[in-house]
Amino acid sequence: MTAAAKKELRAEVCHDLCVGTATCTQVAPKAFVLDQNRQAVFNENGDWEDVQLQEAADCCPMSAITVLRILPS
């Protein structure tokens, strides 16, 4: 995967909704980690694929993940 392809999408996690089920870390382990509060954090420098971000958002039982398209600068 090229760096340009990796940067087409990014994710945001709403910590008001995240309850730490860690589904996202199973679906996209290089895109999400759990912080000290057991809430997901997006790793923008991870080696993930865009499809993994969307799948993680779709699988989140709390709908806490939003996938955003990065506009070219």
For each residue, the residues with C-beta under 8 A, 3 or more apart:
1: 5 6 47 49
2: 5 6
3: 6 7
4: 7 8
5: 1 2 8 49 50
6: 1 2 3 47 48 49 50
7: 3 4 10 70
8: 4 5 50 69 70
9: 50 53 54 67 68 69 70
10: 7 42 44 53 67 68 70
11: 31 32 42 53 56 57 65 66 67 68
12: 42 65 66 68
13: 18 24 32 39 40 41 42 64 65
14: 17 18 64 65 66
15: 18 37 39 64
16:
17: 14 62 63 64
18: 13 14 15 39 40 62 64
19: 39 62 64
20: 34 37 38 39 40
21: 60 61 62
22: 25 26 34 38 40
23: 26 27 56 59 60 61
24: 13 27 28 31 32 40 56 57 59 60 65
25: 22 28 29 32 33 34 40
26: 22 23 29
27: 23 24 52 55 56 59
28: 24 25 31 32 48 52 53 55 56
29: 25 26 32
30: 43 46 47 48 52
31: 11 24 28 42 43 46 48 52 53 56
32: 11 13 24 25 28 29 40 41 42 43 56
33: 25 40 41 43
34: 20 22 25 38 39 40 41
35: 38 39 40 41
36:
37: 15 20
38: 20 22 34 35
39: 13 15 18 19 20 34 35
40: 13 18 20 22 24 25 32 33 34 35 64 65
41: 13 32 33 34 35
42: 10 11 12 13 31 32 65
43: 30 31 32 33 46 48
44: 10
45:
46: 30 31 43
47: 1 6 30
48: 6 28 30 31 43 52 53
49: 1 5 6 52 53
50: 5 6 8 9 53 54
51: 54 55
52: 27 28 30 31 48 49 55 56
53: 9 10 11 28 31 48 49 50 56 57 65 67
54: 9 50 51 57 58 67
55: 27 28 51 52 58 59
56: 11 23 24 27 28 31 32 52 53 59 60 65
57: 11 24 53 54 60 63 65 66 67
58: 54 55
59: 23 24 27 55 56
60: 21 23 24 56 57 63 64 65
61: 21 23
62: 17 18 19 21
63: 17 57 60
64: 13 14 15 17 18 19 40 60
65: 11 12 13 14 24 40 42 53 56 57 60
66: 11 12 14 57
67: 9 10 11 53 54 57
68: 9 10 11 12
69: 8 9
70: 7 8 9 10
71:
72:
73:
